[in-house]
Amino acid sequence: MAFATKLSKPEKLMCALFLLTLPLINPWVRGDGVGYYAYARAILIQHNLDFRSDWEHANQSFRMVKLDGEGQVKPQEYTRTGYINNHFAMGSAILWMPFLMVAHVGVVLYNLAGGHVAADGFSAPYLTAMALGTATCAFAGLFLAYRLARNHFGERWALLATLGIWFASPLPIYMYFNPSYSHAASIFSVALFLFYWDRTRENRSGLQWLGLGICGGLMMDVYYPNAIFMLCPLIESLVKYGNSLREKPWDRAAFLRLFWFDLEFCAGVAIGSMPSMIVHRIMFGSILSLGDYQDDAWRWSAPWRWDVLFSSDHGLLSWTPILCLAILGLFMWGKAKRLVAGSLLASTIAYYYLIASYPAWDGLSSFGSRYFLSVTPIFVFGLTALFSACAAAWNAPRAMAVGARTMVALLIAWNLLFMFQWGTHMIPVRGHISFSAMAGAQVTTAPVRLKDTLLKYLTHREAMMNQIENIDVQQIRQQQRQERPNLP
């Protein structure tokens, strides 16, 4: 399966759309993104893991939780080794670093020529570079997801599925609006792993097993739950072991060779995850520590199964209906695609169980179920499979194509208006929402307000972001007063 270097027409269209949407990138660090970005900034500028400046420069709603009344980092925010408890994964910083290094060199050279731009990692060139890196990672992940789906179902339906998942899911929020979160980098790392796994699957060499393991390690560096997707090569190996044992006479050499390849894969994972292990050893005293995550009250025996899918509090399917079609497509694959599609389906189910067991499964301040953005490449595969199966069963292919495009366009329009309501606080960003009120606004107030707000976003973005942050702070304080009435 050769990796074509020449871009096809669908790929050129995707690249053009990416370039056209770049003005939407929002150089903004807030919320969880403070922790993710802190790794890149502190290492690049300070050459250490001291995150005090990042905590102090954070947005107000973040500082409310992490700093005391005098603006100092709270004592409980430090680990036993004396470092700030930054439990967020550091892999995004690895992927941002090339963009930030270019920005840093540019700032230094500009200042040497007489300019005055702070070379501290907080000024506009650095934040713009980070936002550009996020958008580029997300697009690269979509591109690889498209190629993975195209290799099995053809480019026509793969393109439609990719565009649908791109614009009818929570992805635009974390690709453009909240770029400091790890989800865009996660999409890229998972797509890279799955694409390379599928591309080398038929005749993978020992060196390629090692490379696949390194991709798996990077995937975990970016977002710990991404380790779930290593089920794909595990299932592949188990199938091959089973086939080898059934052979008569038994090929002992082939069995041992496969075992050696698996060891090389594990070595690659260790190499790829080395940055995280080093950081965890320094900050938490153990390479296996995950910080606060391991102290949370996970519900392994009684997960929030249906809430994760259908709750008005950021339910996966209730907020993102196009994923209903994508998940359905994961069950619509032929015998020839059994290993690939079966492995992807098994990984998705395991990932769903993991997130459903997490106490903060709703993502708190989240558009849709943002944790499932890691599954984006598989959703593209599933939606492509659905379109392909329907086209094969439908006697009127032209009508099928028109219907599929119309449906995707409507889902995209619905999602964009929904994101607009969420981003401008027309609906609560935390907790449950009223679907009836949201649906009413979708066809009344949201379309009317969209034009003016988009213009303000493009021309007066900083003021708009400050306004959104102030509203967010007010809502947090109101929620705190409801939970603790004696709070001043």
N, C-alpha and C positions, 0 to 999 in steps of 0.2 A: 504494500500500500504506500505508494510514493507520496511525498508531501510536495504538492505542486507549488512552485514559487510564483507562477504567473497568476494574477488575480482574475477570477471570473467576473462576469457582469454583476451577479448578486453581491459578490464581495466588494466590488467597486462601489455599488450602491450603499452598502453598509459603511464603507469608509467615508463616503460623501456625507451621509447622515451624521456620522460621528463628528466630522469637522464642522458641520452646520450647527450642531448642538453645543460646541465648546464654549460659546459665550455664556452658557447657563452655569458654568462651574462657579462655585461659591467659595472663595478662600476664607474659610471659617473653621475654627477649632472650637468644639464645644462638647459637653457631656462626656460620654465614654471616649470620644475622640481625643480628649486631653491626655488620657493615659496612653493611647496608641501613638500619638504624635510626640509625646515626651521622649520616647526612646530615640527617635530620629534626631530631635533637636538637641537633647543633652549629649548624645554621643558625638554628633557632628560639631557642635559649638563648644561644649565644655569638656568633651572627651572623658565623660564619667557617667554615672547613673544617679546623679543628684537631681531630683525632679522638683525641688522646692520652687524654683522660678516658674515652672510650668503650672504648678498648683496655684501660685499667686497670680499668674496672668490669665487664669482660666475664666470662663464665663461665670456670671454671678450665681446662677443656679447650682453650678458645680462647687464654687467656693463656699456656698451656704452650708454644704455638707462636710467639706474637708477642712475648712479653716475655722479658727475660733473668733471671738469677738474682736480681737486685736489684730486679725489678719495673719496669724501664725498657724502653721500646719498643726492640727490637733495631735497630741502625743499618741493617741491610739492609732494614728495613721502610719506609724512606723513599725517595721518588722523587728524581730529579735536581733537581726544583724545590723540594725541602725539605719536601714534604708526606708524610703517611703514605700508603702505597700501598693505598688503598681501591679495589680494582678492581671492587667490586660496583656494579651499576647503581643510579642514584639516583631512578628513577621512582616506586618505592614511597613514598619520602618525600613526593613531590608529593601522592599520594593520601591519605597519612596526615595531612598538614599541617592540613586543616580540623578533624579530630578533636583533634589535639594543641594547636592554637591555643585551642580551647574549654577544654581541660584546663588550659592555662597561664593563661588569664584567670581560671578558677575558682580555681586555686591562689593566684594573686596577690591576688585579692579576699578569699579566705579568710584569708590571712596578714595582710592589712590589718585584718581584723576581729579579729585576735588569735590566729589559728591558727598552727601550726608544721608546715608541710609543705615539704619542700625543693623549690624551684622550679628544679631542675637538669635535668629531663628523665629522671631515673632513678627518681623516686619513683612510688608506686603509681598516682596519677591519670594520669600520662603513659603508663605501660605499659598500663593498662587502656584508655585511649583508643586506643592503637596497636592493641591486640588487637581492640577493637570495630571499628576501621576496617578491619582485615584481614577479619574475618567479614563485614562489610557489603560490601566489595569482592567477596568470593567469591560472596556471595548475588546481588549485582547482576549478576555475570557469568553465573551459572546462570540468572537470570531472563531475561537477553537471549538466552542460548543456547536456552532454552525457546521464546521467541518466534520466533527464527530457524527452529527446527525446526517449530513449530506452523504457521508461514506456508506451509510446503511440504507437511506431512503431516497436519495436524490436531492438536487439543489432547490427545486421549485418549492417543495413543502418545507424544506429546512430553512429557507429564507423567510417564509411567512411565519413559521414558528419562532424563529429568532427575533423578528421584529415584534411579534406579539408579546413574548416574554420580556423583551427590552422595555417596551412602553406601557404594557398593561399589568405590570407587577410593581412591587415597591422599589425596584432597582433604580429608577431615576432619582429618587430621594437620596440614595446613598452613593450614586454615581456623580451627582451634580450638587445637590443642596446641602447634604451633610457629608462632605468628603473625608473628614478626619476619622470616621468609623472604619472598621476593618472589612466591611462586607464586600466592597468592590475588589479589594486585594484577595479576599477569600474566593470569589468567583473565578478570578484568574488562576489561582493556585490549584483549585479543584479541577477546572477545565484542562489545565496543563497536564495534571496527573492522569485524568481519565482519557484525554486524547492520546497521550503517549502510551498508556496502557493498551488502548485499543489498536493503535498503529503498530505496535511491536508484538502484538499478541500471538500471531501465527508462527513466528520463528524468532523469539527473543533470545539474544545472546547474553552471556554472563555480564558483559559490560553494560548492556541495556537494562538488565535486572538491577544493577547497581544504580544506574541513572534514574530508573523508576523509583527506587527507594529514596534517592535524594529529593526527587519531586515530592514524594510522600512526606519527607521530613519538613520541607518548606511549607507544605500544606498545613501541617500541624503548628509550625511556627506562627503562621498567620492567624489560625483559629483552632483551638484545641479539639473541638468536636469533629473537625475534618478528618481526624484519624479513622472515623467510621468508613470512609470511602476506600480504605485499604482492604475492605472486604472483597473488593473486585478481584485483585490478584490472589487473595486467599482462596476464594471460590474457584478461580482458574486452576490454582495449584492442586486443590483437593480433587477436582475433576480429573486432572492429569494423573495424580497418584492412584485414583481409583481405576482409571483406564490401564495404567501400567500393571497394577496388581491382577487385573483380569486377563492379561496376556498370557498365553501358554506357547512356549515356555516363558517364564518371567524374565524380563530384561532388567537384571539387577543394575547394570551400568547406567541405563537410562533413568532408573529410579534414583540412584545416587547423584546423578548429574542434576536432576531437578531439585533435589534436596540442597545441593551446593548452590544452585541459583537462588533458592529461597534465602540461604544464608547471606548471599551477596545483597539481596534486596534488604534484609534486616540491617546489614552494614551501611547501606545507602541511607536508610531511615535515620540511623544513628548520626551519620555525617550531616544530613540535612537538618536535623533538629538540634545540632550542636549549639547554635547561637542561643536558643531558648534554654538549654540545659546550663550553659555557662551563666546566663543572666539569673536563672532561678537559684543556682548555687550561691551567687553573690548576694542576691536580695533576700532569699528565704532560707538559705543554709542547706538546701537540698536540691539536687537536679530534678527530682520528681515532684516537688511541691508546686501546686497550682494556686497558691495564695488563698484568697477568700472563697474561691469556687469549691474547694474541697470541704469547707466548713458549712456550706449551705445544706439545708434540710431536703435533700433529694428524696423523691417519692418513687422508689424503684418498684414497689409492689402495688402501688395505686396511683399511677400517673394521671395527669389531667388529659385523658385521651380525647374526649369529644370537645372539650373547651378549646384545645389547641386548634382544632379544625373549624369549629362553627361559632365560637363565642363572638359577641359584639366587641369584646376586649381584644382586638387585634387577632381574630381567628384567621387561620391560614386561608381557608376556602371562602369564608364569609366576606373577607376583605378583598380577596384576589380571585374572583371567579374563574379566570382563565386557567388557573391551576387545576380546576376540576377536570378540564379537558386533557391537560398534560398528564395528570395521574391516571386517568382512564386509558390514555395511550400507552402507558407503561405495561398494560396487560394485553396490548394488541400487537404481538410480534410473532413472526413465523418461526418455524422449527429451526431454520438456518441461523436465526439470531438469538437462539435460546441462551447461550452462555453470556453474551453481552447484555441483552435486555434483562435477563434473570438476575445477573449480578448488580445491575443498576437498580432494579426494583428492590432487591434485598437490602442494598445500602440505604435506599430511601426509607424503607420501613424501619431499619435500625436507627437511622438518624431521627426519624419521627419519635420513636420510643425514647431516645435520649432527651430530646427537647421537651417532650411531654412529661418527663420525670423531673425537670428543672423547676424549682419554685417560682422563678421569674420568667416563665415560659412566654409570657405576653410581650416581653421586650420593654416593659415600662413605657417610656416615651418613645413610641415606635409608630411608623406607618406600616400597617399590616404586620405580618409575622416575619420580622427582619432576620431572625436567626436562620430561616429557611432559604435565604439568598445563596447560601453555599450550595444548595441543591439545584441552582439555576441551570447548569449544563445538562442535568438529567431531565429537568422539566422541558428544556428545548428538545431533547431526544424524544421524550414522551409525546409532546404535542406534534412533532413531525411524524411520529409513528401513527398517531390518530388520523392526521390528514391523509397520509399515504394509504392507510387501510380503508378509509372512507372513499377515497378516489378509486381504489381498486374494486370496491363493491358497488360503486355508483355507475349506472349506465349512461349518465349524462355528465361527462367530465367537465365541460364548460360551465354548466350550472353549479357543479360542486365547487369549482374554483371561485366563481363569483360569490357563492354563499359563504365559503370559508373566509374570503377576504373581507366581505361585509361584516361578518361576525367579529373578526379580529379588530377591524376598524372601530366598531361600536364599543368593544371591550376596552380599547385604548382610550377612546374619548371618555368613557365612564371613569377609568382609572385616573386620567389626567385631572378631571374635575374633582375627583375624590381627593387626590393629592393636594390640590389647591385648597380645598376646605381644611384639610389637616394642617397644611403649612401656614395658613393664615388664622388658625385657631377658630374657625367657624364651627368645628367639632372639637371635643376634648382630645388632647394629644396623649392623655393617660386614661386608663380605665375604659369602662364601657361607653358606647355611643348609642344614640337612637338611630336605628337604620331608617325609620320612617322619616325623621327630620332630615337626615342626610340625603335620602333619596329625593325629598321635596326640594331641597336646596340645589340638587344636581340639575334640575330643569328650570329653576327660577332665579335665585340670587347668584349662584356661583358663576354661570356663564356671563352674567352682566358685569360682575366685578372682576372677572378674569383679565380682560384687556388692560384695564387701568393698573391692576396690580402687577401684571407682567412688565408693563412699561416702567413702573417704579422699580421693579427688581433689576431691570437692565440699566437704569440711569441713576437711581439713588439707593443702591443696594445696602450700603452700610447703615443708613438711617432705618431702613426697613428691617434689617437684622436686629438692630438695637430695640426696635419696637416689639418684635417677636420675642426677644429675650425678656423684656420687661413684663410682657403678658405671661410668659412662662413662669417667671419668678412669682408674680401675683397668684397664679393658680397653685403653685407649690405651697406658698404661705397659707392660702385658704384651706388647702387640703390638710396641712399640718395643724391648723386651728381646729378643724373638724375632728381630727384624730386625738388632739391634745388640747382641750378647751382652755386650759390655764396658760397656754403659750402666749406671750405678749405679742 
